[in-house]
Every structure is written in C-alpha cells, then in structure tokens.
Amino acid sequence: MDNKVTAIDRLAELMKEYDFPLNPLVDTMNRISSWQGNTNDDPYLWQQVRYFEELIKQGYVTKKTID
C-alpha cells in the first residue's frame, strides 16, 4: 500500500493546522479550483503547498489552538 502524501492532502493538513490570512487562502483556493490538471499530486499543486509553507515560515500564519 502506498502511503505517499499528495499535494491536496498536504494542503488540507496545513489548513487544518494553521489559520491562514483570508487573501492568500482565497487566492490559493481559486487557483486550485480553476486548475486544469488531472491528478491530486501535480507539480502545480505542490507549488501551492510551497506558498503556504513559505507563509508559515515568514510568520504570516498562526498555528491554530485547541481549547
């Protein structure tokens, strides 16, 4: 069984773990919804993952807290 994480899976993990600002979140979701690819692991989707990870690295995103 292949347990490889796809780009879509990684995006979902990041969105579950972090509070992203509305503008980058909407922009990325629009890009994904208009994307014409046919796989959940396309390089274009990984580019969106890297964008989210860079926002985290640069401190523009806060980690969600569990109450």
TITORLUM-816054 format. One record per atom (N, C-alpha, C, CB): z, y, x; residue in three letters. Coordinates in nm, 4 decimals, padded with zeros to 6 digits, m for minus. Glycine has a CB too. Layout:
TITORLUM-816054
Z,Y,X,ALA
...
***
This chain:
TITORLUM-816054
00.0000,m00.1175,00.0840,MET
00.0000,00.0000,00.0000,MET
00.0000,00.1245,00.0890,MET
00.1219,m00.0005,m00.0959,MET
m00.0819,00.2237,00.0544,ASP
m00.0938,00.3464,00.1314,ASP
00.0010,00.4516,00.0756,ASP
m00.2389,00.3979,00.1303,ASP
00.0970,00.4942,00.1566,ASN
00.1955,00.5928,00.1136,ASN
00.1633,00.7323,00.1653,ASN
00.3335,00.5517,00.1596,ASN
00.0387,00.7569,00.2010,LYS
m00.0022,00.8853,00.2548,LYS
00.0143,00.9950,00.1498,LYS
m00.1473,00.8791,00.3037,LYS
00.0704,01.1074,00.1912,VAL
00.0878,01.2219,00.1025,VAL
m00.0435,01.2991,00.0980,VAL
00.2055,01.3134,00.1500,VAL
m00.0934,01.3252,m00.0221,THR
m00.2158,01.4039,m00.0365,THR
m00.1805,01.5528,m00.0367,THR
m00.2919,01.3650,m00.1669,THR
m00.2815,01.6359,m00.0250,ALA
m00.2606,01.7805,m00.0269,ALA
m00.1991,01.8248,m00.1594,ALA
m00.3931,01.8541,m00.0027,ALA
m00.2462,01.7683,m00.2690,ILE
m00.1908,01.8026,m00.4004,ILE
m00.0440,01.7626,m00.4082,ILE
m00.2709,01.7337,m00.5129,ILE
m00.0096,01.6453,m00.3549,ASP
00.1306,01.6016,m00.3521,ASP
00.2159,01.6993,m00.2721,ASP
00.1421,01.4601,m00.2922,ASP
00.1640,01.7417,m00.1565,ARG
00.2390,01.8333,m00.0695,ARG
00.2590,01.9687,m00.1366,ARG
00.1664,01.8515,00.0648,ARG
00.1550,02.0190,m00.2029,LEU
00.1686,02.1451,m00.2760,LEU
00.2767,02.1336,m00.3834,LEU
00.0340,02.1854,m00.3398,LEU
00.2776,02.0227,m00.4547,ALA
00.3783,02.0005,m00.5587,ALA
00.5187,01.9971,m00.4986,ALA
00.3497,01.8695,m00.6342,ALA
00.5334,01.9315,m00.3839,GLU
00.6635,01.9253,m00.3165,GLU
00.7111,02.0658,m00.2786,GLU
00.6551,01.8356,m00.1904,GLU
00.6205,02.1453,m00.2216,LEU
00.6574,02.2801,m00.1786,LEU
00.6960,02.3675,m00.2975,LEU
00.5422,02.3447,m00.1014,LEU
00.6214,02.3572,m00.4069,MET
00.6517,02.4375,m00.5256,MET
00.7828,02.3942,m00.5904,MET
00.5379,02.4275,m00.6269,MET
00.8175,02.2672,m00.5777,LYS
00.9437,02.2182,m00.6327,LYS
01.0624,02.2658,m00.5481,LYS
00.9424,02.0645,m00.6407,LYS
01.0407,02.2784,m00.4173,GLU
01.1485,02.3102,m00.3249,GLU
01.1700,02.4604,m00.3029,GLU
01.1214,02.2449,m00.1941,GLU
01.0630,02.5412,m00.3205,TYR
01.0701,02.6833,m00.2880,TYR
01.0281,02.7706,m00.4053,TYR
00.9832,02.7139,m00.1676,TYR
01.0840,02.8930,m00.4071,ASP
01.0435,02.9960,m00.5034,ASP
00.9389,03.0850,m00.4369,ASP
01.1669,03.0807,m00.5522,ASP
00.8133,03.0641,m00.4718,PHE
00.7049,03.1433,m00.4145,PHE
00.6863,03.2709,m00.4943,PHE
00.5740,03.0627,m00.4110,PHE
00.6496,03.3818,m00.4262,PRO
00.6192,03.5045,m00.4988,PRO
00.5038,03.4801,m00.5966,PRO
00.5840,03.6189,m00.4005,PRO
00.5040,03.5536,m00.7056,LEU
00.4064,03.5313,m00.8117,LEU
00.2619,03.5485,m00.7635,LEU
00.4334,03.6262,m00.9266,LEU
00.2325,03.6537,m00.6900,ASN
00.0934,03.6787,m00.6492,ASN
00.0328,03.5648,m00.5669,ASN
00.0863,03.8067,m00.5693,ASN
00.0987,03.5192,m00.4598,PRO
00.0401,03.4072,m00.3854,PRO
00.0322,03.2789,m00.4677,PRO
00.1205,03.3814,m00.2600,PRO
00.1302,03.2585,m00.5546,LEU
00.1314,03.1384,m00.6372,LEU
00.0125,03.1390,m00.7338,LEU
00.2642,03.1277,m00.7151,LEU
m00.0092,03.2502,m00.8025,VAL
m00.1209,03.2609,m00.8966,VAL
m00.2537,03.2516,m00.8227,VAL
m00.1131,03.3931,m00.9757,VAL
m00.2643,03.3185,m00.7092,ASP
m00.3882,03.3148,m00.6310,ASP
m00.4229,03.1717,m00.5901,ASP
m00.3756,03.4037,m00.5061,ASP
m00.3246,03.0998,m00.5391,THR
m00.3485,02.9627,m00.4952,THR
m00.3837,02.8722,m00.6130,THR
m00.2258,02.9083,m00.4220,THR
m00.3138,02.8877,m00.7239,MET
m00.3452,02.8053,m00.8410,MET
m00.4861,02.8349,m00.8937,MET
m00.2412,02.8289,m00.9522,MET
m00.5278,02.9616,m00.8901,ASN
m00.6642,02.9964,m00.9309,ASN
m00.7677,02.9349,m00.8375,ASN
m00.6814,03.1483,m00.9348,ASN
m00.7391,02.9381,m00.7088,ARG
m00.8314,02.8783,m00.6112,ARG
m00.8460,02.7278,m00.6360,ARG
m00.7817,02.9040,m00.4665,ARG
m00.7354,02.6623,m00.6614,ILE
m00.7399,02.5178,m00.6846,ILE
m00.8116,02.4860,m00.8160,ILE
m00.5973,02.4593,m00.6863,ILE
m00.7854,02.5651,m00.9188,SER
m00.8484,02.5359,m01.0482,SER
m00.9989,02.5607,m01.0466,SER
m00.7845,02.6199,m01.1572,SER
m01.0463,02.6504,m00.9600,SER
m01.1902,02.6762,m00.9528,SER
m01.2591,02.5927,m00.8440,SER
m01.2149,02.8244,m00.9271,SER
m01.1828,02.5153,m00.7716,TRP
m01.2338,02.4328,m00.6628,TRP
m01.3233,02.3227,m00.7185,TRP
m01.1178,02.3721,m00.5812,TRP
m01.4324,02.2970,m00.6502,GLN
m01.5332,02.2020,m00.6985,GLN
m01.5250,02.0644,m00.6317,GLN
m01.6705,02.2594,m00.6766,GLN
m01.4228,02.0410,m00.5522,GLY
m01.4116,01.9139,m00.4808,GLY
m01.3800,01.7971,m00.5722,GLY
m01.3061,01.9239,m00.3750,GLY
m01.3807,01.6791,m00.5125,ASN
m01.3590,01.5594,m00.5939,ASN
m01.2467,01.4703,m00.5420,ASN
m01.4859,01.4799,m00.6011,ASN
m01.1624,01.5237,m00.4555,THR
m01.0516,01.4445,m00.4036,THR
m00.9259,01.5304,m00.3935,THR
m01.0873,01.3845,m00.2659,THR
m00.8114,01.4692,m00.4113,ASN
m00.6841,01.5403,m00.4007,ASN
m00.6401,01.5600,m00.2569,ASN
m00.5772,01.4661,m00.4760,ASN
m00.7255,01.5199,m00.1629,ASP
m00.6908,01.5280,m00.0218,ASP
m00.7985,01.6010,00.0579,ASP
m00.6691,01.3884,00.0350,ASP
m00.8697,01.6903,m00.0063,ASP
m00.9783,01.7650,00.0558,ASP
m00.9251,01.8661,00.1582,ASP
m01.0607,01.8367,m00.0515,ASP
m00.9999,01.8927,00.2650,PRO
m00.9571,01.9934,00.3638,PRO
m00.9297,02.1312,00.3021,PRO
m01.0631,02.0073,00.4715,PRO
m01.0053,02.1677,00.1996,TYR
m00.9812,02.2968,00.1342,TYR
m00.8419,02.3012,00.0719,TYR
m01.0880,02.3233,00.0265,TYR
m00.7968,02.1923,00.0158,LEU
m00.6624,02.1872,m00.0412,LEU
m00.5557,02.1924,00.0672,LEU
m00.6452,02.0612,m00.1249,LEU
m00.5833,02.1286,00.1813,TRP
m00.4897,02.1365,00.2929,TRP
m00.4795,02.2789,00.3455,TRP
m00.5323,02.0418,00.4052,TRP
m00.5863,02.3561,00.3328,GLN
m00.5817,02.4969,00.3708,GLN
m00.4811,02.5715,00.2828,GLN
m00.7221,02.5613,00.3594,GLN
m00.4767,02.5383,00.1561,GLN
m00.3806,02.5999,00.0649,GLN
m00.2374,02.5586,00.1006,GLN
m00.4125,02.5612,m00.0805,GLN
m00.2202,02.4336,00.1418,VAL
m00.0888,02.3863,00.1881,VAL
m00.0448,02.4688,00.3089,VAL
m00.0934,02.2341,00.2243,VAL
m00.1359,02.4864,00.4047,ARG
m00.1015,02.5639,00.5243,ARG
m00.0646,02.7078,00.4889,ARG
m00.2182,02.5630,00.6236,ARG
m00.1316,02.7652,00.3904,TYR
m00.0998,02.9001,00.3445,TYR
00.0433,02.9044,00.2902,TYR
m00.2006,02.9463,00.2360,TYR
00.0786,02.8103,00.2053,PHE
00.2152,02.8049,00.1518,PHE
00.3166,02.7869,00.2649,PHE
00.2289,02.6899,00.0492,PHE
00.2866,02.6971,00.3584,GLU
00.3783,02.6717,00.4696,GLU
00.3936,02.7953,00.5576,GLU
00.3290,02.5533,00.5536,GLU
00.2877,02.8729,00.5729,GLU
00.2948,02.9961,00.6515,GLU
00.3809,03.1001,00.5803,GLU
00.1536,03.0523,00.6771,GLU
00.3707,03.1080,00.4477,LEU
00.4572,03.1990,00.3723,LEU
00.6038,03.1636,00.3936,LEU
00.4228,03.1947,00.2223,LEU
00.6329,03.0344,00.3964,ILE
00.7700,02.9885,00.4212,ILE
00.8124,03.0275,00.5621,ILE
00.7815,02.8348,00.4017,ILE
00.7275,02.9985,00.6583,LYS
00.7574,03.0259,00.7992,LYS
00.7822,03.1749,00.8230,LYS
00.6425,02.9772,00.8883,LYS
00.7055,03.2600,00.7557,GLN
00.7170,03.4040,00.7753,GLN
00.8327,03.4664,00.6958,GLN
00.5873,03.4707,00.7365,GLN
00.9011,03.3856,00.6145,GLY
01.0181,03.4337,00.5425,GLY
00.9894,03.5016,00.4103,GLY
01.0914,03.5265,00.6274,GLY
00.8684,03.4841,00.3568,TYR
00.8335,03.5447,00.2283,TYR
00.8774,03.4596,00.1091,TYR
00.6841,03.5681,00.2215,TYR
00.9319,03.3430,00.1372,VAL
00.9658,03.2474,00.0329,VAL
01.1119,03.2058,00.0510,VAL
00.8706,03.1232,00.0370,VAL
01.1804,03.1878,m00.0600,THR
01.3187,03.1419,m00.0525,THR
01.3285,02.9996,m00.1066,THR
01.4126,03.2367,m00.1310,THR
01.4196,02.9280,m00.0498,LYS
01.4440,02.7910,m00.0943,LYS
01.5208,02.7952,m00.2256,LYS
01.5222,02.7098,00.0133,LYS
01.4808,02.7097,m00.3190,LYS
01.5493,02.7019,m00.4476,LYS
01.6892,02.6469,m00.4269,LYS
01.4704,02.6141,m00.5476,LYS
01.7812,02.6951,m00.5084,THR
01.9187,02.6442,m00.5019,THR
01.9448,02.5591,m00.6242,THR
02.0221,02.7603,m00.4926,THR
02.0242,02.4588,m00.6050,ILE
02.0624,02.3702,m00.7153,ILE
02.2049,02.4051,m00.7535,ILE
02.0491,02.2178,m00.6760,ILE
02.2230,02.4405,m00.8786,ASP
02.3575,02.4783,m00.9258,ASP
02.4360,02.3590,m00.9701,ASP
02.3489,02.5775,m01.0396,ASP
***
